[in-house]
Amino acid sequence: MADSTPTPGIHHVTCVAGDPQQNLDFWVETLGLRLVKRSINQDDPSTYHFFFADAEGTPGTSMTFFPWEELPQGTVGSGQVARTAFRVPEGSLDYWEERFEASGVDYDDRVDRFGETILPFRDPDGLPLELVATEIGDDDPTVPWTAFVPESAAIRGFHSVTLWLADPDPTQELLETMGLERVGTEQIEDDTPGDGRTRFAADGPVGAYVDVVPTIQGGRNGHGTVHHVAFQTPTDADQDAMRKAVRSRGLNPTSQVDRHWFRSVYFREHAGVLFELATNGPGYDSDEPLAELGDRLVFPGRFGERREEIEANLPEVTIPRSGRADADD
């Protein structure tokens, strides 16, 4: 590995959605995550950027979306993050199956992988997702949000992402450069198209795993696909060192970009998956009180001067009331 601090794991995953109201309702009401930030896409302010996470927006828990209604339906394939998996407490998958049945969520039979039990499902845009039953220790850094789902079943941040790649070797070497350790390969008969699944593990307690599956199956970006995956580089110094390590693999990372709640560096890895390196601060509560996260539409930095113009072109949405920290039960 290059001379840099290993990443502790996944920071956030950003995806493409269609209807913004449908996206809000599913991720808050059905999955029980907290809307910790309601903002705009800083590269395309004509659309929203929603951030769903645990109660405090802990690094490693935020699933974010660009609801681009005009885009077509996407297809998951090679060169993409093909699956995003979340941790849930051991013994909670029965609860989730019953909840999915009651809510009409599209889900599949459970599968076993690397000694863990996984419940695959999809969001309303067809985004492939998984719940992984795992032990949640008393010292776990995540804080469950319980407005819709009890603590005994609440999602507790990321478990892993699965990359589908035509030529896995260069990406696997990159993951090792970033500090993830190759921990095993399994042959599994599930809905993955490749011959095997190789797992890489970071040292952090949340979002520690990246699985790599070889495939030449074609894909297309659009609704129901992942836009990018971000990895934690907690401090600016960590990020700068990781940026240099990535460059040593022949890649071309951007300069640092200020995203207001964290600072980012972007690059496409060898197979074309968009990776981000994100700092852990300043955090989602840097411009809103913790108890009020997500209550208002936030226009970061220079976009505040264009609030009236931008807001006039955004579709109206209703925030699920009981998803608020001050809501009635």
C-alpha positions in Angstrom: 0.0 0.0 0.0 1.1 3.6 -0.7 2.1 5.9 2.2 -1.4 7.0 3.2 -3.8 6.4 6.1 -6.2 3.5 5.1 -9.8 4.5 4.6 -12.1 3.4 7.5 -14.7 2.5 4.9 -17.7 3.9 3.0 -18.7 7.5 3.7 -21.8 7.8 1.5 -23.4 6.4 -1.6 -25.2 8.6 -4.1 -27.9 7.3 -6.5 -30.2 8.5 -9.3 -33.9 8.5 -8.5 -37.0 9.6 -10.5 -40.0 11.1 -8.6 -38.7 13.1 -5.6 -41.8 12.6 -3.5 -41.7 8.8 -4.0 -38.1 8.8 -3.1 -38.7 10.7 0.1 -41.6 8.6 1.2 -39.8 5.3 0.7 -36.5 6.1 2.3 -38.1 7.9 5.3 -41.4 6.1 5.9 -40.7 2.6 4.7 -36.9 2.2 5.4 -37.0 4.5 8.5 -33.9 6.6 7.7 -33.8 10.2 8.8 -33.8 13.0 6.2 -30.7 14.7 7.5 -30.3 17.2 4.6 -32.6 18.6 2.0 -30.6 20.5 -0.5 -29.8 20.8 -4.2 -27.4 19.1 -6.5 -24.4 21.5 -6.4 -23.4 20.6 -10.0 -27.0 20.8 -11.3 -29.1 23.1 -9.0 -32.2 22.4 -11.1 -32.7 19.2 -9.1 -32.8 18.2 -5.4 -30.2 16.4 -3.4 -31.6 14.4 -0.5 -29.5 12.8 2.2 -30.9 9.9 4.3 -28.9 8.7 7.3 -29.0 7.7 10.9 -30.2 10.1 13.6 -27.0 12.2 13.5 -25.8 11.8 10.0 -22.8 9.7 11.2 -20.2 9.1 8.5 -20.9 5.7 6.9 -24.7 6.0 7.1 -25.9 8.5 4.5 -27.6 7.3 1.3 -28.1 10.3 -1.0 -30.2 10.8 -4.2 -30.4 13.1 -7.2 -34.1 12.8 -8.3 -33.6 13.5 -12.1 -37.1 12.9 -13.3 -36.3 13.4 -16.9 -33.8 10.6 -17.1 -34.8 7.1 -18.4 -34.8 3.9 -16.3 -31.2 2.7 -15.8 -29.8 -0.8 -16.1 -27.2 -2.2 -13.7 -24.2 -3.6 -15.4 -20.4 -3.7 -15.6 -18.6 -0.6 -14.4 -21.2 0.3 -11.8 -21.9 -0.1 -8.1 -24.4 -2.9 -8.6 -25.6 -3.5 -5.0 -25.7 -1.4 -1.8 -26.1 -3.2 1.5 -27.1 -1.9 4.9 -26.5 -3.4 8.4 -29.5 -4.3 10.5 -29.5 -6.0 13.9 -29.4 -9.8 14.1 -32.8 -11.3 14.3 -34.6 -8.4 12.5 -35.0 -9.9 9.0 -38.4 -11.4 9.9 -39.6 -7.9 10.8 -38.3 -6.5 7.5 -40.0 -9.2 5.4 -43.3 -8.5 7.1 -42.8 -4.7 6.6 -41.9 -5.2 2.9 -45.0 -7.4 2.5 -47.3 -4.8 4.1 -45.7 -2.0 2.0 -45.6 -3.8 -1.3 -41.8 -3.7 -1.5 -40.2 -5.9 -4.1 -37.9 -8.3 -2.3 -36.3 -11.7 -2.9 -35.5 -14.8 -0.8 -32.7 -14.5 1.7 -29.2 -15.6 0.7 -26.1 -16.5 2.7 -22.8 -14.9 1.9 -19.6 -15.0 3.9 -21.4 -16.4 6.9 -24.0 -13.7 6.9 -27.7 -13.7 5.9 -28.8 -11.1 3.3 -32.3 -9.9 2.4 -32.2 -8.5 -1.2 -34.8 -5.9 -2.2 -35.4 -2.9 -4.5 -36.6 0.7 -4.0 -39.4 2.1 -6.1 -36.9 3.0 -8.9 -35.6 -0.5 -9.0 -32.3 0.3 -7.2 -30.8 -3.1 -6.0 -30.4 -3.0 -2.2 -29.7 -5.5 0.6 -30.2 -5.8 4.3 -27.5 -7.8 6.1 -28.2 -9.2 9.6 -25.2 -8.4 11.8 -24.2 -8.0 15.4 -24.5 -4.3 16.5 -22.2 -3.8 19.5 -22.8 -1.4 22.4 -19.9 0.7 21.1 -21.3 1.1 17.6 -20.9 4.7 16.4 -24.3 4.8 14.6 -27.4 6.3 16.3 -30.7 4.6 15.2 -33.5 6.8 14.0 -36.7 5.4 15.4 -39.6 7.5 14.0 -40.8 4.7 11.8 -38.8 1.6 12.6 -38.0 0.3 16.1 -34.4 0.3 17.3 -34.4 -3.5 17.3 -34.6 -3.4 13.5 -33.4 0.1 12.5 -30.8 0.4 9.7 -27.4 1.1 11.2 -25.4 2.4 8.3 -23.7 0.7 5.4 -22.5 -2.9 5.3 -21.0 -3.0 1.8 -21.1 -2.1 -1.9 -20.8 -4.6 -4.7 -18.9 -3.6 -7.8 -19.6 -5.3 -11.2 -16.4 -5.1 -13.3 -15.3 -6.6 -16.6 -11.7 -6.7 -15.6 -11.5 -6.8 -11.8 -7.7 -7.0 -11.3 -6.8 -3.2 -11.5 -9.6 -2.2 -9.3 -8.8 -4.9 -6.7 -5.2 -3.5 -6.6 -6.6 0.0 -6.2 -8.7 -1.1 -3.2 -5.6 -2.6 -1.6 -3.8 0.7 -2.3 -6.7 2.4 -0.4 -6.1 0.2 2.6 -8.7 -2.5 2.1 -7.6 -6.1 2.7 -8.6 -9.0 0.5 -10.4 -11.3 2.9 -11.9 -14.1 0.8 -13.7 -15.3 -2.3 -17.0 -17.2 -2.5 -18.8 -19.0 -5.3 -22.4 -18.1 -4.8 -25.5 -18.9 -6.8 -27.5 -15.8 -6.5 -28.5 -13.0 -9.0 -24.9 -11.9 -9.6 -23.7 -12.7 -13.1 -20.0 -13.5 -12.4 -18.1 -16.6 -11.4 -17.3 -15.5 -7.9 -17.3 -12.7 -5.4 -14.1 -11.4 -3.8 -14.5 -9.4 -0.6 -12.2 -6.5 0.6 -12.4 -5.2 4.1 -11.5 -1.8 5.7 -10.8 -1.4 9.4 -13.8 0.7 10.3 -17.0 -0.4 12.1 -19.4 0.8 9.4 -19.4 0.4 5.7 -16.3 -1.8 5.9 -16.8 -4.1 2.9 -16.4 -3.8 -0.9 -17.3 -6.9 -2.9 -16.0 -7.3 -6.5 -17.9 -9.5 -9.0 -16.6 -10.0 -12.6 -19.1 -9.5 -15.4 -19.4 -8.2 -18.9 -23.1 -7.6 -18.6 -23.9 -4.1 -20.0 -25.5 -1.4 -18.0 -26.9 2.1 -18.5 -27.1 5.0 -16.1 -30.5 6.3 -15.1 -33.2 5.8 -12.4 -32.3 2.9 -10.1 -28.6 3.1 -10.5 -25.7 4.4 -8.3 -24.0 7.6 -9.3 -21.0 7.2 -7.1 -19.6 5.7 -3.9 -17.6 7.8 -1.5 -15.0 6.5 0.9 -14.0 8.1 4.2 -10.7 10.1 4.3 -11.5 11.7 7.7 -9.2 14.7 7.6 -7.8 16.9 4.9 -4.3 15.4 5.5 -5.8 11.9 5.1 -7.5 12.9 1.9 -4.4 14.5 0.4 -2.3 11.4 1.2 -5.0 9.1 -0.4 -5.2 11.4 -3.4 -1.5 10.9 -3.9 -1.8 7.2 -3.4 -4.6 7.0 -6.0 -2.4 9.0 -8.5 0.3 6.4 -8.0 -2.1 3.9 -9.5 -2.2 5.9 -12.8 -5.5 7.6 -12.0 -6.4 11.3 -12.2 -8.2 12.5 -9.1 -9.6 16.0 -9.1 -8.5 18.8 -6.8 -10.5 19.1 -3.5 -14.1 20.3 -4.0 -15.9 22.0 -1.0 -19.3 20.3 -0.6 -20.1 22.4 2.4 -20.8 19.4 4.8 -17.6 17.6 3.7 -14.7 18.2 1.2 -14.4 15.8 -1.7 -12.0 14.5 -4.3 -13.4 12.5 -7.3 -11.9 10.1 -9.8 -13.0 7.2 -12.0 -11.3 4.0 -11.2 -10.0 1.7 -13.9 -13.4 0.1 -14.8 -15.2 3.5 -14.8 -16.9 3.5 -11.4 -17.0 7.0 -10.0 -15.2 7.0 -6.6 -15.1 9.9 -4.2 -12.9 10.6 -1.2 -14.8 12.6 1.5 -13.7 14.1 4.7 -15.8 13.5 7.9 -16.4 17.2 8.6 -17.8 19.8 9.0 -20.9 17.5 9.1 -24.6 17.9 8.4 -25.2 19.8 11.6 -22.7 22.6 10.6 -25.5 24.7 9.2 -28.6 23.4 11.0 -29.3 22.4 14.6 -29.1 18.6 15.1 -32.8 18.4 16.1 -33.9 20.3 12.9 -31.8 18.4 10.3 -33.8 18.1 7.0 -36.6 20.5 8.1 -35.7 23.2 5.6 -34.4 23.4 2.1 -30.7 24.3 2.5 -28.8 26.3 -0.2 -25.1 25.9 0.5 -22.5 28.6 0.0 -22.9 30.7 -3.1 -26.3 29.1 -3.9 -27.9 31.1 -1.1 -27.9 34.2 -3.4 -30.0 32.3 -5.9 -32.6 30.8 -3.5 -35.6 32.4 -5.0 -34.7 31.5 -8.6 -33.7 27.9 -7.9 -36.6 27.1 -5.5 -39.1 28.4 -8.1 -38.0 25.7 -10.5 -38.0 22.8 -8.0 -41.1 20.5 -7.7 -43.0 20.8 -4.4 -42.5 18.0 -2.0 -44.0 17.1 1.4 -41.7 15.9 4.1 -43.1 13.0 6.1 -44.1 14.7 9.4 -43.4 11.8 11.7 -39.9 11.6 10.3 -39.1 14.9 12.2 -37.3 14.8 15.5 -40.1 16.8 17.1 -43.0 14.8 15.7 -45.7 13.0 17.6 -45.6 9.2 17.7 
